[in-house]
Amino acid sequence: MSRRSGRLQAKHGKSDAENECPSTLASRKRKAEEGKLAHDSQWDTKRHKYEIQACWSQISAGGATPCILIETPQKEVSVMPDISKFARYRFQNLFISPSPLPDLSWGNPKDVWLKMLSKESKYVHSSRMLQGHSTLTTDMRSILLDWLLEVSEVYSLHRETFYLAQDYFDRFMLTQKSVNKSMLQLIGVTTLFIASKLEEIYPPKLHEFAYVTDGACSEDDIIEMELIILKSLKWELSPVTAIAWLNLFLQVSSLKDSPKLLLPQYSQEQFIQMAQLLDLCILHITSLDFQYRILAAAALYHYTSMEVVTKATGLTWENLAECVQWMAPFLRVVQRNPPLKLKTFKKVSEEGRHNIQTHTNYLDMLDDVKVKPETFLSEQSPVSVGGILTPPKSTEKPNL
């Protein structure tokens, strides 16, 4: 390389450095400052750790504490106001009845009680469920539910299974319009199919549910209807049923000094008498005018006393008066019939046989009940119900 070319390159290099963009210079300067700040921050952190370690005193025998607490100077200590004087103005004390549940080893009784009460408002049912179905009558609903009771006994299903199916059916019909009467049996058996899969340990097979319809519903029909019902109910399948409330109330009323809420403490004979009253009431569509816990509490009142009801439910006479009066005709009909006796079922222990759903002549008993019908019920079309339900004969039912 010649001297001239070297001088030219040096000249150009100096010119490029002078013409360098100011933004690049500012960026380099900022990076240098950030590096210095990071170095200072690391040094401050190490110094802070050393000061904290210096606060630890030597632990000697009988020493009081291994460290000294130093209040952070830049942090203001917020003083919480004393709200103990306003306890009586809290929401739950004003609007929610106190929990009647005893102390639980597996949960907070207040939380459990509030959760159960919240489901009463979440799972809505109404006696006006048939207003949108011009071809259906209240008798059709009664006949369908009576048949589901019989099917539940044949397959040794639990009472809770039937009451879940009843709730699914009533809530599903409330979401639909103009359902034909020929679809009722399919809807009913499908709700029982869904409930049994949720409640039973060993639910009946799909073909067994199709069998009890005597060919009216195929397995494919039940599967298709199952998806329709689940979507209509938005997969909300966990209500606290009337029989579940009755079981809880009777259990709480029977607890002794050492409460064991999960183990039955009540008489099985007393339970099935109350359950029979609930079974008869639930067949009548006007039972849907009441919350399930009110129905259960009213049944408990008719067989015990108001003092027992208040202890077990937290409800007052003002809460129950209307339902108690409505239930009185059903109670008179039940008392005119021979009392139910505990039945034995295969593969069911004696301790759990009262929880198996049974069936009796509920439709005949319902005919004897004198309940004033609602105005809208008389406006329903008087369609014949003959032939819509076709369960097999008793001699043709499978031996379980």
Steps between C-alpha positions, in 0.01 A plus 500: 500500500641843407530791741238690308237226527570469875452872553174488301358214711593674823337817375180315404490316838522827687228649283268201567552532878414869482187430292373223728128530588434682832235244596763225499720699735205560734419129500853408598499758777167369635628140503805608694286677759269193531801277558620729776155503665482118486843478664393741776176306550689172543730665753201638696340155503812337639535771765129456597548124539802558719303739722218245536744224596656734752161530670503130593619445852684197620254235620593399846332264743177657610532779242183689424510554126743432214440827319410864537203634304565839339205695362536600136535881501345564157190291573213650695321259731128513423272482799194281444177644641318311773189350335393290795233760586337451160467120508124514521482693172673236291312356204479141618364600838222707346378285214614140558374273775773364728640160415336212692789272412726380783878538500650298216841336500520518120377855432359828622128453585418860403663461159322170439166650598544809281600280207184293536284811523661649190389200298137572587518820297720354227280202410162658420179298460144619449149357495447691174730264314216375277377839383706477184370151416142518378458123454620401846304477825601477863371141513761404241776624726356308795474178298855536369651561846300211646644274230852624577437411866410147394806468275720625786371226728545232233868590457556573873595860436549745785239756591744775411522360145125534446490852644788608280312364197186686609696825530665453159164430338323803649785740425540364147131543422524858626759572228301343216194594294226284348637158595281222358348250742665214311841631618422496872605143566828547315574817698409331829709187452794709378496717812502184711789369290699820563420503872599136547841562343560780748360340816530123469824310548383230258233664280283288271626458146364703211316202353319447831351849484396438141345168605262647758340716229385183322643611167370857515856640535816361346852529638588754231194707590609515863856601408378778271250629757770490769709753311198724438408501870857564617538796266162643600589474870845648427651196675371623836423164658561539874190640673426433865185291458202481733602155623856622567365785712273258688792268567709789632224649716409167656865427566562836669186461714620157617859587588613423854785634711767361265374603155591286200327671212599247234367197688119459520375570852124488432241223481470340158126445550445867574701600194303288254170639632618854431646392167165353397334835571763676288456247218128566489544878516760514224256332257274804526619787284419766760782363716730694267367824648720433805872466547621147562621581851158646587331180381737288710457722806121485468511119484721499811251728678206265435683213670677689781449850641582861424774496765675213322458671162652824624799316646563294186422756229536848648157586352209661680126442480465800268731325253305173511136592561389504135673174410379324816141589417544394138647164607225419752266325246787278384575404860138400564503271195829340607370440852187326364722239334695225678845621610792403283731223609869474432577283200806288444697523178770277359853634545370777730600500867245543775655834593433642154171342399296807605683700230373273220203646314172310537167524321142465616157596368590867475264581213199365693610697803545812287141472378384523863696818567284811483730782397354811344651521150659817371315700238755428230468128555132504403593679180714211379352290220323189636690247290461129568807336655418148399777309328786744551681286756558133435714336767522120477278278712621409846552139391731614221732710714854367541595333825770705666 
